[in-house]
Amino acid sequence: MDIAIICFYYIVLLILAVYGVHRFHLVRLVKLRKIIAEAPIPTAWPAVTVQLPVFNEPEVVERLLEAAAAMQYPAELDIQLLDDSTDATTQIAAGKIENLRRRGVRVSHLRRGDRTGFKAGALAAGMEASRAPLLAVFDSDFVPPADFLLNVVPFFCRKEIGMVQVRWSHLNAAQSLLTSVQAVYLDAHFAVESTARSASGRFLNFNGTAGVWRREAIEGAGGWSASTLTEDLDLSYRAQMAGWRFLFLPDVQVPAELPATLAGFHDQQHRWAKGSLQTARKLLPSILRSTLPTKVKTEAFFHLTSNMAYLLTLLLALFIVPSLLIRQRLGLQWLILFDLVLFASSTLSIFAFYFEGQRRVGRSRPGWKTSIGLLVIGVGMSVRNAAAAVEGLVQRGGFFQRTPKQGGGSKAAHADQSPRIPLGETILFGYFAVVVVIFAMTGQLMALPFVLLFLAGYGYVAFRGILEAWRFRLDAGQKALFDNDLAYDFDGVRIAE
């Protein structure tokens, strides 16, 4: 049993190191390749429909509509607000749309009877109501610039292009450590991953927003599907398997709001992790059996299974201490040299990957606090995302939980439900706190850096998660008291509802 535990521990660590080597490969690819993205000059500009899917977004819906209405385009342009809301968003949007129509903007307010298919269902319904050959999609927290379509649509002169994705920038990256770390994560995804895949002929994905689709590519790939929680990733792979080419434009960017709360970030990451593994389960067997080039198959495997790293990280956390103790008992402490090599491979690949992302978007390397946060928050997210990965391997579809938005205001983003209590992270924090004390007292100093990383990661998520849950309950209690006070008139007589 002792040997089995040690072997399992090193297998997990080795697989994580392999994913680390893949990150090095992406950095190498992006340095060797350049995207030559000279836009053709259209002889005629095709009609475009701008689709804005929203669900309960009262803080940002007006900003979204205003930005979409301000986009410049020399041909037919329609805007669709695909509104599945059940709150005040619908009334706020209706007032804004009426104002825009008076200004001559062609905008429609489309509502469905229910949320069947969630965002995928809304986009499909909107496409049925449009005749345009091109469809641009923006989520509610995005603010598309006025020249977006002018920069993107010309690339559709190339008949093989099915989708063009642009880079996200960030409206609130400096708000907190959490948002600054998210900004670095996303910068690397776009500036390194997407750039490398696009430039080297590998499959890349539509990121759900800030991109333009050719209608023919959507229809030819079978349309939007809610069989996974990442309908964008699913459709992207199906379209490219059908022969369409995708293009990423790193120099065109659309600013967006990052989740300001850990709960919002958790929900977003859980959806992405679960959906990516659902897509892997759905499409990866067909990809691997196909006649696609080996480089495309290999990159598809790493891309679609990358969130398995969270499950591996959690397993590593659970087995690192038993492994250390067994090696000490068996006199195998020298094996920690392998730990150092494999940990260094994974850690250095993370920093190389994220630092290259910052360099390519024109920023300096992140400071020490953000750099440490990249590792700490990544480890802390492993419990929730490991659960998402397992769900993605066994479940089909799921509930699409929206990410709360602030809309640039100072108030906390409005959540639909109370943030989860991070019970698993709290237990692991307590466990590693005890381990750190014992290791420090017994002089096992070489092992301390490893366990301190897990202690910091789970501690960050545990304390911030508990604080957010407590604040939510406090705010909800104050709102209930306020609403109760409003239910009475000045004479103390209850007002009829």
Secondary structure, DSSP 8 states (H G I E B T S, - for coil): -HHHHHHHHHHHHHHHHHHHHHHHHHHHHHHH----------SS---EEEEEEESS-TTTHHHHHHHHHT---SS-EEEEEEE--SSTHHHHHHHHHHHHHHTT--EEEEE-SS-TTHHHHHHHHHHHT---SEEEE--TTB---TTHHHHHGGGGGSTTEEEEEEEEEESSTTS-HHHHHHHHHHHHIIIIIIHHHHHHT------SSSEEEEHHHHHHTT----SSS-HHHHHHHHHHHTT-EEEEEEEEEEEE----SHHHHHHHHHHHHHHHHHHHHHHHHHHHHS-S-HHHHHHHHHHHHTTHHHHHHHHHHHHHHHHHHHHHHTT-GGGHHHHHHHHHHHHHHHHHHHHHHHHHTT-----HHHHHHHHHHHHHTHHHHHHHHHHHHH--S---------TT-SS----SS-----HHHHHHHHHHHHHHHHHHHTT-GGGHHHHHHHHHHHHHHHHHHHHHHHHHHHHHHHHHHHHHHHTB-TTS-B---
